[in-house]
């Protein structure tokens, strides 16, 4: 299955330019606002999960962040990011991996995910994702999740998705997380289609709550 998933996303990025994928944003306005709202310092570590096509890392570099990691299942898109960043790529770790099997070697102060989590429609995949998140984030660390909202599409890039409201997103994460803020946003794809997203900023509770295995 991981090889099948990787092949799917490699094909997506090989066949389309970055500004033609449905989740394209010229500037990640809401994500940057939530990162600033988290109050983390520019010296702290941020990981952008599934961030290959995003310009978030470019915006964070402009804001002075210098400990950045981008994880994506597609090596094709990561190479494009490396080329786009040029000399600034020295401040960014680019990791090709499936997030559900990722084995982090360090911890991060903030985990950002726009448009990956909603593709995990199987409970076992969500459980694996959450275990990786638990191991990767510091106590009191921050999590930004952006996924299709209650009125969002039911499929994306040929794949089924799971839609979320703030209550279902909080319930899925469990009691180890405190919701800081959330909002619904209408995203316009490059072809003009409206997609509803939910954006939520969570903070990890200081006392880590063990997740059922």
Secondary structure, DSSP 8 states (H G I E B T S, - for coil): -HHHHHHHHHHHHHHS-GGGSTT--SS-HHHHHHHHHHT--TTS-EEEET-TT-SHHHHHHHTT---EEEEES-HHHHHHHHHHHGGGGGGEEEEE--GGG---SS-EEEEEEESSGGG--SHHHHHHHHHHHHHHEEEEEEEEEEEE-TTS-SEETTEE-----HHHHHHHH-TTEEEEEEEEEEEE-TT--EEEEEEEEEEE-SS------
